[in-house]
Structure formats: C-alpha cells, structure tokens
C-alpha cells in the first residue's frame, strides 16, 4: 500500500503487453540486447521530439530487429519516398557502432499512425510541454489541453500534473487539474500514463498525464 506504481507496469500481463518483445537464453546476449534497447529508446526520445511519438516498441527475431514507432505525424517522419526512415535507420546504426554494439540482426523501422492523438497520454504531455516552452501561461495550457482531451469521445477522464518553477517563480511548486474519473487501482481500467519535461531557461518543468479510456472488458460483458 501507499506505493506509487506506474499505471503501465501495474497492468502488465493483464491488459498491457511488453514494449520490448524478445527472448535471450544467454546472460551476455541479454545484457547486450537490453543495452541496445535502452540506447535506441534514449536516442529516439531526443531525435523525434516534436514528432508527437506516443510509443516506441521493439521486436527481435533471429534475423531482424524491428523498431515500431507510433506517431500522429507519420508523413513528417517518413518524408518524401521514405527518405526520413532511411536517414533515421542510418543514424541508429551509426550510434550502435559508436557504442560498440554488434547488431547481428537486420534493422527495420515500422511507422504506425496514431488515429486519435488526444487519447494518447504521451502526445498530450508533449503538446503541454510545447505550450509551456512557448512561454504561454501554464494555467491556460493545462485548461486547454484538458478541454482538447475531454472533447474526444473515447476519453472518460484526464489528470494533468505540473511540477517545477511554474511561471518562472523562485519557489518550485506543483499544480494538478483533473476532469472525469481516473481509477488507478482497477486492473481492467484502460489508463494511459506519460511523463514529459518542458525545457525552460530557468530549469525543467515536469509534466505527468493520466488518461482514462474506459474499461477493457466492458464491451464483452455487455455482449454476454
């Protein structure tokens, strides 16, 4: 009790799947794969900032390593005749060679479109960070993002948290806004969670977003 658990990891194996899907029987192989995954994720988080990426998933087989990027702006990422994806692939391969990671598999990049970006916590957090970085009043940013999210039919509740030197104040504080309901303990509740940072000249402002999209098994129950 009283432990703060990430809503994603809280539901792993129940309503959520792993974001890295592979198996390695050898300890040395496992260590290298894990290091490779972390490096790719960290690189893509910096490189694709502003592309509204909701998730990066990794799948491995004996022959291929597939990087699945879920974004609401696929056209920007792919570019003209797939130039953007080719460039991104080359950048990832050069990073891995620089960090002395031998990639036995062939690297593939899949870009998936997020149809409703307002129901994705990661994209909403990025939208809020963008507004704060443009020096817009943080209260207005919070209210506008909540209004945008709640306008979506799929969303049943949203909660936004800001922490740091809000408005450039000397004393750091945290503020929170909530609309609808966000049940964190219910396993079948489809709660999406994301963290983001707004980089300001006086320091970073932390952003947390929870989005509740209804219960996953409710439709099956209704059908019965």
RODO-2510 file (C-alpha; in nm, 4 decimals, decimal comma):
residues 224
     n   res          X          Y          Z
     1     x     0,0000     0,0000     0,0000
     2     x     0,0893     0,3673    -0,0446
     3     x     0,3483     0,2862    -0,3134
     4     x     0,3292     0,4871    -0,6337
     5     x     0,3254     0,2415    -0,9247
     6     x     0,3403     0,3281    -1,2947
     7     x    -0,0085     0,2551    -1,4392
     8     x     0,1530     0,0791    -1,7380
     9     x     0,3682    -0,1652    -1,5361
    10     x     0,0780    -0,2140    -1,2910
    11     x    -0,1254    -0,3749    -1,5736
    12     x     0,1500    -0,5725    -1,7493
    13     x     0,0310    -0,9187    -1,8413
    14     x    -0,3310    -0,8272    -1,7580
    15     x    -0,4388    -0,5668    -2,0138
    16     x    -0,0987    -0,4460    -2,1417
    17     x     0,1774    -0,6113    -2,3443
    18     x     0,5544    -0,5594    -2,3139
    19     x     0,7104    -0,2770    -2,5175
    20     x     1,0221    -0,4867    -2,5851
    21     x     0,9356    -0,8319    -2,7197
    22     x     1,2272    -1,0767    -2,7417
    23     x     1,3858    -1,3687    -2,5606
    24     x     1,7520    -1,4388    -2,4846
    25     x     1,8720    -1,7548    -2,3030
    26     x     2,2345    -1,6353    -2,2656
    27     x     2,3246    -1,3768    -1,9972
    28     x     2,5770    -1,1920    -2,2171
    29     x     2,3294    -1,1742    -2,5059
    30     x     2,0541    -1,0486    -2,2740
    31     x     2,2820    -0,7733    -2,1394
    32     x     2,3750    -0,6567    -2,4903
    33     x     2,0129    -0,6623    -2,6106
    34     x     1,8955    -0,4637    -2,3090
    35     x     2,1725    -0,2051    -2,3528
    36     x     2,0868    -0,1773    -2,7227
    37     x     1,7155    -0,1248    -2,6426
    38     x     1,7889     0,1490    -2,3871
    39     x     2,0242     0,3325    -2,6259
    40     x     1,7718     0,3207    -2,9128
    41     x     1,4914     0,4489    -2,6876
    42     x     1,7041     0,7341    -2,5460
    43     x     1,8208     0,8350    -2,8942
    44     x     1,4694     0,8318    -3,0424
    45     x     1,3299     1,0327    -2,7476
    46     x     1,5745     1,3156    -2,8324
    47     x     1,5712     1,2783    -3,2104
    48     x     1,1924     1,2581    -3,2546
    49     x     1,0989     1,5372    -3,0126
    50     x     0,8196     1,7374    -3,1762
    51     x     0,7032     1,4459    -3,3958
    52     x     0,4312     1,3533    -3,1409
    53     x     0,5529     0,9964    -3,0786
    54     x     0,3222     0,8022    -2,8464
    55     x     0,5325     0,4846    -2,8093
    56     x     0,8463     0,3052    -2,9330
    57     x     0,8200    -0,0746    -2,9407
    58     x     1,0990    -0,3228    -3,0185
    59     x     1,0651    -0,6750    -3,1551
    60     x     1,3519    -0,9188    -3,2103
    61     x     1,3794    -1,2428    -3,4003
    62     x     1,6934    -1,4286    -3,5082
    63     x     1,7201    -1,2334    -3,8320
    64     x     1,5515    -0,8967    -3,7733
    65     x     1,5220    -0,6185    -3,5148
    66     x     1,2018    -0,4225    -3,5769
    67     x     1,1601    -0,0744    -3,4278
    68     x     0,7901     0,0227    -3,4272
    69     x     0,7330     0,3976    -3,3931
    70     x     0,3752     0,5065    -3,3188
    71     x     0,3216     0,8707    -3,4131
    72     x     0,0374     1,1068    -3,5040
    73     x     0,2601     1,2708    -3,7695
    74     x     0,3728     0,9777    -3,9880
    75     x     0,4144     1,1927    -4,3029
    76     x     0,6746     1,4139    -4,1328
    77     x     0,8693     1,1119    -4,0099
    78     x     0,8627     0,9096    -4,3339
    79     x     0,9441     1,2044    -4,5619
    80     x     0,9489     1,2018    -4,9437
    81     x     0,9579     0,8418    -5,0736
    82     x     1,0788     0,7139    -4,7332
    83     x     1,3919     0,9317    -4,7066
    84     x     1,3252     1,0157    -4,3401
    85     x     1,3094     0,6492    -4,2350
    86     x     1,6303     0,5616    -4,4267
    87     x     1,8133     0,8544    -4,2636
    88     x     1,6846     0,7543    -3,9183
    89     x     1,7941     0,3928    -3,9750
    90     x     2,1466     0,5066    -4,0693
    91     x     2,1642     0,7281    -3,7591
    92     x     2,0637     0,4384    -3,5300
    93     x     2,3211     0,2050    -3,6911
    94     x     2,5995     0,4656    -3,6579
    95     x     2,5050     0,5187    -3,2898
    96     x     2,5238     0,1442    -3,2192
    97     x     2,8631     0,1114    -3,3913
    98     x     2,9880     0,4130    -3,1943
    99     x     2,8780     0,2481    -2,8674
   100     x     3,0460    -0,0813    -2,9809
   101     x     2,7236    -0,2834    -3,0032
   102     x     2,7318    -0,5545    -3,2693
   103     x     2,3909    -0,5909    -3,4296
   104     x     2,3552    -0,9472    -3,5606
   105     x     2,0055    -0,8834    -3,6980
   106     x     1,8831    -0,6674    -3,9821
   107     x     1,7315    -0,3368    -3,8621
   108     x     1,3807    -0,2448    -3,9792
   109     x     1,1729     0,0615    -3,8907
   110     x     0,7925     0,0489    -3,8996
   111     x     0,5908     0,3696    -3,8640
   112     x     0,2344     0,3354    -3,7325
   113     x    -0,0201     0,6176    -3,7290
   114     x    -0,1996     0,7126    -3,4065
   115     x    -0,5563     0,7864    -3,5173
   116     x    -0,6713     0,9776    -3,2057
   117     x    -0,3723     1,1677    -3,0608
   118     x    -0,5883     1,3306    -2,7884
   119     x    -0,6391     0,9910    -2,6230
   120     x    -0,2632     0,9187    -2,6034
   121     x    -0,1011     1,0419    -2,2803
   122     x     0,2482     1,0782    -2,4344
   123     x     0,1236     1,3021    -2,7176
   124     x    -0,0889     1,5126    -2,4789
   125     x     0,2143     1,5592    -2,2487
   126     x     0,4240     1,6705    -2,5490
   127     x     0,1512     1,9175    -2,6515
   128     x     0,1500     2,0647    -2,2980
   129     x     0,5327     2,0843    -2,2948
   130     x     0,5276     2,2639    -2,6308
   131     x     0,2828     2,5247    -2,4970
   132     x     0,4895     2,5873    -2,1816
   133     x     0,8122     2,6163    -2,3844
   134     x     0,6419     2,8854    -2,5958
   135     x     0,6020     3,0839    -2,2684
   136     x     0,2217     3,0552    -2,2651
   137     x     0,0589     3,0845    -1,9174
   138     x     0,0742     2,7395    -1,7583
   139     x    -0,2842     2,7572    -1,6244
   140     x    -0,4164     2,8242    -1,9739
   141     x    -0,2040     2,5377    -2,1142
   142     x    -0,3468     2,2954    -1,8556
   143     x    -0,7082     2,4007    -1,9176
   144     x    -0,6745     2,3965    -2,2974
   145     x    -0,5143     2,0504    -2,3033
   146     x    -0,7837     1,9106    -2,0695
   147     x    -1,0564     2,0604    -2,2928
   148     x    -0,8953     1,9068    -2,6033
   149     x    -0,8673     1,5640    -2,4384
   150     x    -1,2217     1,5620    -2,2979
   151     x    -1,3608     1,6608    -2,6410
   152     x    -1,2631     1,3108    -2,7568
   153     x    -1,5430     1,0536    -2,7166
   154     x    -1,3082     0,7698    -2,6156
   155     x    -1,1796     0,9565    -2,3076
   156     x    -1,3687     0,9215    -1,9784
   157     x    -1,1250     1,1099    -1,7525
   158     x    -0,7962     1,3024    -1,7524
   159     x    -0,5498     1,4258    -1,4930
   160     x    -0,2554     1,6620    -1,5577
   161     x     0,0245     1,7395    -1,3098
   162     x     0,2861     2,0156    -1,3435
   163     x     0,5853     2,0480    -1,1123
   164     x     0,8744     2,2947    -1,1026
   165     x     0,9310     2,6692    -1,1206
   166     x     0,5897     2,7465    -1,2685
   167     x     0,5810     3,0857    -1,4392
   168     x     0,9487     3,1381    -1,3518
   169     x     0,8751     3,1685    -0,9778
   170     x     1,1670     3,1441    -0,7329
   171     x     0,9970     2,8725    -0,5300
   172     x     0,9141     2,5464    -0,7075
   173     x     0,5665     2,4028    -0,6584
   174     x     0,3274     2,1516    -0,8087
   175     x    -0,0207     2,2034    -0,9527
   176     x    -0,2785     1,9485    -1,0632
   177     x    -0,6021     1,9532    -1,2656
   178     x    -0,8472     1,6667    -1,3059
   179     x    -1,1679     1,6110    -1,5009
   180     x    -1,3783     1,2970    -1,5111
   181     x    -1,2546     0,9907    -1,3223
   182     x    -0,9193     0,8126    -1,3313
   183     x    -0,9356     0,4762    -1,1420
   184     x    -0,5715     0,3805    -1,0806
   185     x    -0,6310     0,0602    -0,8818
   186     x    -0,8772    -0,1090    -1,1215
   187     x    -0,6825    -0,3554    -1,3372
   188     x    -0,9296    -0,3610    -1,6249
   189     x    -0,9305     0,0202    -1,6450
   190     x    -0,7507     0,1363    -1,9613
   191     x    -0,5307     0,4097    -1,8081
   192     x    -0,2587     0,5622    -2,0248
   193     x     0,0250     0,7416    -1,8438
   194     x     0,3208     0,9502    -1,9624
   195     x     0,5963     1,1768    -1,8287
   196     x     0,7486     1,4721    -2,0148
   197     x     0,9793     1,7682    -1,9456
   198     x     0,9397     2,1256    -2,0669
   199     x     1,2927     2,2681    -2,1013
   200     x     1,2966     2,6293    -1,9821
   201     x     1,5855     2,8752    -1,9356
   202     x     1,5348     2,8694    -1,5554
   203     x     1,5038     2,4887    -1,5305
   204     x     1,2853     2,1976    -1,6379
   205     x     0,9137     2,1709    -1,5632
   206     x     0,7893     1,8158    -1,5104
   207     x     0,4626     1,7076    -1,6714
   208     x     0,2598     1,3953    -1,5897
   209     x    -0,0563     1,2939    -1,7752
   210     x    -0,3116     1,0220    -1,6906
   211     x    -0,5871     0,9435    -1,9439
   212     x    -0,8713     0,7007    -1,8650
   213     x    -1,0309     0,5437    -2,1733
   214     x    -1,2928     0,3177    -2,0150
   215     x    -1,2831    -0,0454    -1,9052
   216     x    -1,1349    -0,3019    -2,1431
   217     x    -1,3769    -0,5882    -2,0641
   218     x    -1,6950    -0,3773    -2,0501
   219     x    -1,7942    -0,4497    -2,4158
   220     x    -1,7602    -0,8280    -2,3680
   221     x    -1,9829    -0,8103    -2,0593
   222     x    -2,2465    -0,6114    -2,2474
   223     x    -2,2419    -0,8685    -2,5317
   224     x    -2,2981    -1,1524    -2,2826
***
